[in-house]
Amino acid sequence: MSMTPFMRAIRMCQALIDPDRKLIETTRADNASPPTPQVVLDSAEVEISSTEFGFSGLVVGRARYDYRKDLAAAAFYTNRSVGVDAGPRLHWGTANDPTLYRNNLFAFYSVQALDGSFKDDRHPAERTHGHSNSLGVRYNYNDLYAFDNPSRSVDLRLFADWYDGALASDFNYVDWGASLVLTHPLWTPRTILAGEVTNGFSEPLGSSRVPNQGLYSLGGSRSIRDIGAEDELGRNIFTLRTELRQTLYPELDLNFLDLLVLRRTQVRLFVDSGHVDNAAGAVYDPSGYAVGTGIGFSLMYDFMGFFPSVAYFEIATRVDRNQSDVQFLFGTRQAF
């Protein structure tokens, strides 16, 4: 079909260079491609209680749009140590979403400077100082679609670490273990039952010992709430934790200039139980289990459009012995 004089008179006044928005740049007046490497802050985490504290950040470097492999570095500071883990990660299997996969493997070298003030309250005069460096591996299988509030999910984690003088460590030992987290809705998606079982072991090599900072703690936000992080330490641990999470009415949706968005709120009832001991078999004896219970409150948030996560506040007390004290805990992200 030949062009009419009217069609020849039409001039192009606008052209869309990148209709699929594949180029991330400030101007689209050229066909330049962005650099291939991409470095992002993947996650950040805070944990605070009356006996412990810690915060960490995970930085990831990858080829842009390649979510199957990357290099990661996690820096952390706790009342046990300060350090960094760095190494490659692989992701494969079924995709939970366009950026997350069900199978995840992380191999890393860890450098830690130990905090000499951390102690076992049962042996307060015994302090350990120096460095605790290691090679470690983490495998994680999960089908999580929402880390901030999983409602029907399986999360399996396997870990192993080797500490040795050849790696500039002042202590020689190994630790390994596993944890399994299950969540399932009860009646409606607003009521969720969550459970976690954890089993960990550690063993000194040669004439060395496991430092205080490397021992498992029966207390804290990752174990039995209302037990101090330095109250009961051991080389082996077994814990079982359960939570009943109930989303509250009305639905919260507060937007603070798109900088911070607060969303759903939950109330939590929880029971934790378990045992630590230097003898591996003793951790399975239920007659020696400690039990903590309590209530918590949480809300989901988005910060600057990134990092959808959860902040929680909990009050816990121990019920396996006569005591009247309580513990307050605060943190970000789901503890399990």
N, C-alpha and C positions, 0 to 999 in steps of 0.2 A: 504494500500500500504506500503510495507516494504521500509526502508531507504537504499539507496545505499551507498557504502563506500565513494563516493564523497560527499554525503549529510551529512554524519557523520563528515566529516572533516571541514565543515563550522562552524566557531565559531561566536557567537554574539559579535559584536563590539560596538553596540550602541542600547540603549533602550529608548523609549520615554515614560516617566512616566506619563506625564500629557498632552495628545494630545488636550484636550479641554481648556487648560489654566485656569482651575478652581482654581488652587492653586497659590496664589500670594506670592512668596517667592524667595529668592536669589539662593537657591539650590534646585534641584529636585532629589537629591540622596536618598530621603526617601519619605514616604507617609504621612508626617505630614500635617495637615490641619491648615490654618491660624486661628488666634483667631476670634471668632464670632463677637464681637463688632467692629464697624467701625465709626470713627469720621472724618468728612470732613468739609472743608470750602466750604459751598454751594454757597455763593455769596458775593460780596462786591459792595458798591455803594458810589459815591461821587457827591455832588451838591454844586456849588459855584455860587454866583451872587454878584452884587454890594451891596446887602443888606442882604444876608444870606449865610450860609455855613453849611455843614454837611457831615458826612461820617459814614458808618455802615458796619458791617460784620455779616453774619449769619453762625453759626456753627451747624452742625446736627450730631447726634449720632443715629445709627440704627444697627440692626442685619444685617450682610453682606448679600446683595442681597435681602433684604426685603424692598421694597420701598413703602409699604402701611402704615407704621407707624414708627414714630421716635420721638426723643426728640430734641428740637431746642432751641437755645439761640441766640438772636440778640442783640449785643452791638452797641450803637450809641452815637455820640457826635454832637450836633448842637448848634446854637446860642440861642436855647431855653432851652436845658437841656442836661444832660449826664445820661445814664442809661442802663438798660438791660431788655429785655423781655425773659422769659424762660417758657417752658411748652411743653406738648405733641402735636403732629400733626397726623392727620389721612388723608389718601388719598384713594379714591375709584372711581368706575365707569369705563368708557371707558379709556383705556390707550392711551395717545397721543404718547408716545414712551415707550420703556421698563422701564423707570425710572419715568415718569410723568403721573399723572392721572387728569381727568377733575374736580373731586370734591376734595376739600382740606379744612380741618378744623384745626384751630390752637387755642388752649386755653392756656392762659399764665398769669403769675403774672409779673407785671411791677414795677420796682423800678427806680425812676427818681429824680435826684437832680436838682432843677430849677436854671437857670442862672438869677440872680436878675437884670442884666443890660437890659434884654429884656423888651421892653415897648410898649405901644400903643401910637403912636405919637400924637394922638388927646388928650391924657391925660398923658403927659410925667412925671408928678409928681407921678403917681400911679405905684408903683413897687410891685411885689409879689416875695417872697422868700420861701425857705423851700423845702419840698419833696412832690411829687405828685405820690402816689403809687396806683395801681389799679389791678383789675382782668379784663381781656379782652378776647374777642373771635373774630376770623376772619374766614369768610367763603369765599372761592374763587372758582368760576367755570370758567374754560377756556378750549378752544380747541387749544391752541397755540402749534405749532410745532417748532417755532423759536422765542424765546423771543427777539432776537436782531433786527428782522425785520419782525414782523407779517404782513401778506398780506391779509388774509381772515380769520378773527377770531372774537370770542366773548369772552369778559373777564368781568365777573360780580363779584363785591366785596361787601361784607356786613361786617360792623364792629359795635362793641358795647364795651364800657368801663365803669366800675363802680369804682369811686374813693371814698374812705371812710377812716375815722379816724381809724376804726378797722383794716385797712390794713397798718397802719403807715403813712397815708397820712395827710398832713396839710390842705387839701381842700376836701370838699364833693360835688361831682357832677357826672352826667352821661353824656356820649355823644354816639351818634349812627348815622348811615347813610349808604349810598350806593353809588357806582360808577359803571358806565357801559361804557366799551370801545368797539368800533366796528371798524374794518379795512376792506377795500375792494379794490381790484384792479380796476383801470379805464383803459380800453382798453388793457393794457398789465400789467404783474406783476411788471414792473419797475415803474409804476405810482400808488401810493397808497393813498387813502383818509382815514384818521383816525379821529375819533371823540370820545370825552369823555364828559359825563354828570355826575356831582357829586352833591349830596345833603346831607348835614350834619347838625346835631342839637346837642345842649348841654343845660343842665339845672342844676342849682345849687340845692343842697339838703339842706333843713332846712334854717338856717341863714348863710350858707357858700356862697362862690362865686366861679366863674370859674376864675382861675388865668390867667394872661396875656399869659403865656406860653401854656395854654390849649385852648385859643380862636382860631377860624379859621381865617386864613389870606387870604385876597383877592388877595394878591400879592405873587410873588415868582415863582419858576419853577413848582410848583404843582398847581398853580391857574392862575391868569392873569399876564402874563409877562409884565414888565415895571411898575408894582406897587410894591413899597417897601414892604418887609416882615413885617414891623412894621407900615406901613402907615394906613391901614384900617383893624381893627380886629372886630370880632363879634361872638356871640354865635351860629349863624346859617349861613349857606352858601349855595348858589346855583351857579354853574358855568357850562358853556358849552364851550368846546374847540374843535377846528378843525385844522387839518394839511393836507396839500397836500405834499406828499413826492415823489421826483423824483430821481431815481437812475441815476448816471451820467456815460457817456462814457468818456474815456475807462475804462474798469473794472480794479480796483486797486488790485494788488496782490503782496505785498512786504513782504518778509520773512527775518527777522533779526535773523539769527542763530537759528531759531526755538524758540527763546525766545519770540518774538513778531511778529505776523503776521497781517498785515493791509490788509483789503479786500475792499469791495464795499464802495463807497462814495455816499452821497445823499445831495440834496438841499431841504430845507423845507420852505414853506410859511404857516404862521399860523395866526389865529384869535382867541382870547380868550374873553369871556364876562361873566358877572355874578355880584353878589351882596352879601354882608354880612350885617347882622343886628341882633340886640338883639331880635327883634320881628320875630318870625318864618314866619309869613305870608308875611312880607315885602320883603323877598328875591325873591318872584315870581313876583314882580312889575317890568316890563321891562323898565319903564321910569327912574329908578334909576340905570340901569346897567352901569358898567364900561366896556370899550372895549380896548383891547390891540392887536397890530398886529406887525408882523415883519418877519424876514427871518433867517434861520439857516442852518448850515452845519454839517453833521455827517459822520462818517466812522465806519465800523464794524471791530472788532479786536479779536484776540485770544491771551491770555497771557499764555505762557509756556504750550500751548496745552489745558489749562483749560479756564473756564470763557469766552465763546464766548459772546460778548457784544457789545455795541455801545457807542461811545464817541461823544458828540455834543457840538457845540458852537453856540449861538444864540444872535441876536440883536433885541430888541423890543422897541416899542414906544406906548404911549397911545394916542388914537384918539378921545375919547369921550369928551375931553376938550382941550382948547388951551394950549399946552405946547410943548417944543422943546427938552426935555431931552430924553435920550435913556438908556436902561439897557442892560448889557452884562451878559450872563448866560453860565455856563459850567457845564457839568455833565457826568456821565456814566450810562448806561442802559436807556431804553426807559422811558421817563416820563409818557407816556401812549400809 
